[in-house]
Amino acid sequence: MQNTVCRHVLLVCKVRHERAWKLGCEILQWLRMRGHVATLIEAGGGEAAYGEELDFVIVLGGDGTMLGVARRLAGRPVPLFGINFGRVGFLTDAQPEQWKERLAACLRGDLPLRACLALRWKLMRGGRLEAGGVAVNDVVLSRGSLSRLVCVNISVNGQCMGLLRSDGVILSTPVGSSGYSVSAGGPLLYPGMNAVGLTPICPFLNTISPMVFPGATVFCMRIEPGSTDCYITVDGQEGQQLEVGDLVEVTGAPAAVRFMGGELSFFERLRTRGFALERASGENAEKA
């Protein structure tokens, strides 16, 4: 039975992934046979395909591909549905062998929509805007190849937090908190929260502890003299070198990214994607 609502659907495949492209072609025909307007592209290209008429995006890839597409759609009411062709697939909601049932349910509106906070960032240099964009997982300021400290002066909503001497600092969304941030000792945030996690990376003398802030918080981080080579990295995919005096401003963008699916609970995602909940349960049992 054909859907009564015609949608403009974009399929984005993992770059140079034969299996993902083959399945993308199959889904493309399936959608067109049901009256939808569908386009298939590889990740990183096809700028025109992200037009204003776009209603729905299917990503065939892993978390990296999902992040790249999500950044391009941040702030737009366009849901993403992920079919996992990666190693972890924390952001995806279907395996390749179950795509038809899950996708049909998405197009009928039977599956929930998860609206997630993103981070808007901008880099000011000499009083001018040097760069800016959106992060879905995290914004990281970190040292380069030398094992020397980065000196970052941090203010929160205009109030001075202090000078952080460390290997760097991570600002993470709830979705991104289960990645680099929690590995560096930061907080694990529930995905639906309107919050931002701040995690220092190996801080000298533990001057600033990991903290959680409201999503609307404005963070300003200035690179101070005495820093080694320092870089800003967005979602582990985009980045550039910073200079002494550079100012990085980051704030939350509520409900900026929308993921379709939600078959697995948050804790089931953690268990099935390799997070150490089972190990922690075992440790607690031993203590009991």
FENCOR-V207874 format. One record per backbone hydrogen bond with DSSP energy under -0.5 kcal/mol. NH is the residue of the N-H (numbers start at 1). CO is the residue of the C=O. If there is no record, write none. Layout:
NH,CO / NH,CO
//
This chain:
6,4 / 9,7 / 9,37 / 10,56 / 11,39 / 12,10 / 12,58 / 13,11 / 13,41 / 14,60 / 17,14 / 18,16 / 21,17 / 22,18 / 23,19 / 24,20 / 25,21 / 26,22 / 27,23 / 28,24 / 29,25 / 30,26 / 31,27 / 32,28 / 33,29 / 34,30 / 34,31 / 35,32 / 36,31 / 37,7 / 38,36 / 39,9 / 41,11 / 43,13 / 45,42 / 49,46 / 50,47 / 51,48 / 54,51 / 55,8 / 56,8 / 57,79 / 58,10 / 59,57 / 59,81 / 60,12 / 60,58 / 61,59 / 61,83 / 66,62 / 67,63 / 68,64 / 69,65 / 70,66 / 71,67 / 72,68 / 73,69 / 74,70 / 74,71 / 75,256 / 76,73 / 78,76 / 79,55 / 79,77 / 80,258 / 81,57 / 83,59 / 84,82 / 84,94 / 85,61 / 86,61 / 93,82 / 94,82 / 96,84 / 98,95 / 99,96 / 102,98 / 103,99 / 104,100 / 105,101 / 106,102 / 107,103 / 108,104 / 109,105 / 109,106 / 110,105 / 111,105 / 112,261 / 114,259 / 115,113 / 116,114 / 116,257 / 118,253 / 119,135 / 120,251 / 121,133 / 122,249 / 123,131 / 124,122 / 124,247 / 125,128 / 128,125 / 130,123 / 130,128 / 131,123 / 133,121 / 135,119 / 139,171 / 140,233 / 141,169 / 142,140 / 142,231 / 143,167 / 144,229 / 148,146 / 150,166 / 152,150 / 152,164 / 153,222 / 154,152 / 154,162 / 155,220 / 156,159 / 157,218 / 159,156 / 161,154 / 162,154 / 164,152 / 164,162 / 165,163 / 166,150 / 166,164 / 167,201 / 168,201 / 169,141 / 170,199 / 171,139 / 172,170 / 172,197 / 173,137 / 177,173 / 178,175 / 179,176 / 181,176 / 182,177 / 183,179 / 184,180 / 184,181 / 185,182 / 186,181 / 189,187 / 193,190 / 195,193 / 196,213 / 197,172 / 198,211 / 199,170 / 199,197 / 201,168 / 202,200 / 204,165 / 206,203 / 207,204 / 211,198 / 213,196 / 215,194 / 217,214 / 219,217 / 219,250 / 220,155 / 221,248 / 222,153 / 223,246 / 224,151 / 224,222 / 227,224 / 228,149 / 230,242 / 231,142 / 232,240 / 233,140 / 234,238 / 235,138 / 235,233 / 237,234 / 238,234 / 240,232 / 242,230 / 245,223 / 246,243 / 247,124 / 248,221 / 249,122 / 249,247 / 250,219 / 251,120 / 252,215 / 252,217 / 253,118 / 256,116 / 256,253 / 257,116 / 259,114 / 260,80 / 261,112 / 269,265 / 270,266 / 271,267 / 272,268 / 273,269 / 274,271 / 275,270 / 277,275 / 278,275 / 280,276 / 281,277 / 282,278 / 283,279 / 284,280 / 285,281 / 286,282 / 287,283 / 288,284
//
